[in-house]
Amino acid sequence: MKAVVVNFRGSYKNQKASNQVIVHVDELTSKAAAEKLVGKKITWTSPKGKVISGKVSAAHGNKGAIRALFEVGIPGQALGHEVKIE
């Protein structure tokens, strides 16, 4: 399943660590559908071929977005790019 990295997790003034991101999946439209993906593996591949993996940690909001926790921080160039959920 393909998804897009939307933003880093954060609040109005503070950003959480760069390994926590918000991901939007086009196929999901509800919070209940997003909660079914919790625990699945998620991977981002850099343009140079480096793979950073993590897992889906929780649903985010009511429109089907999810929160993902990566092993190491992902760079800012990952914003707007695709990730794979397995």
N, C-alpha and C positions, 0 to 999 in steps of 0.2 A: 504494500500500500504506500502510495506517495503522499507526502505532506510538504508544507513550506514553513520555514522558520520565520516567525513574525517579529519577535522581540526577545530581549533578555528579560528575565523575571525581575521585577523591582517595584518600588513604590514611587511616590511623588518626588521625593528628594534623594532616595538611596537606591542603588542597584545591587541586587544580590550577586553572588559570585557568577562569573561568566560561564559556569557549567550548568546553569539553570536557565532554560529557555521556554518560551511559549511557541507552540507549533499549531498551525491550522491545517486540518484535514478537510478537503473539499467534500468528501463523501459523508461526513458527519454533520448533523444539524441539531443534535440535542445533547444535553448533559448525560443522559442515560446511555446513549450510544458511545460517547467518549469514555465513560467509565469502564466499558468492556475492554478497552485497550490497555488498561493499567497493568503493568508488569511485562509488557512486550518489549522486545529489543528494538532500538532505534539507532541508525547509523547515518553519519554525514561523511561524504567523501570530498576532500579538498580538490582543487583544480590540478594539483601536482600528484594526486593519487593517495594521499595519506587518509586513513580511515579512522574516525573517532566514533566510538560507540557508547551507548548508554541505555537507559530504560525509561519507559513512560511511568511517571510517578503519580499523576492525578489528573482529573478533569479540571478545566479552567473556564469558569463562566458557564453560561447557559446555551451557547451557540455551537458547542462541539469542539472547542479548542482544548488542547491538552498541554500539560506541563511535562517537560522531559529533563532528566538529570543525567548529564554526561559524565564520563570518567574524568576527563580533563576539560578545561575551558575551551570553548570553540571561539574562533576569531570573529571579528565584526564582519568580515566578508561573507560569513555564512548567512547573514540576514537576507531574506528574500530568496534563498536557494532551497533546493529540494533535499529532503531527507527520506530515508526508507524505513518503514515500520514493518517488522517481520513478526 
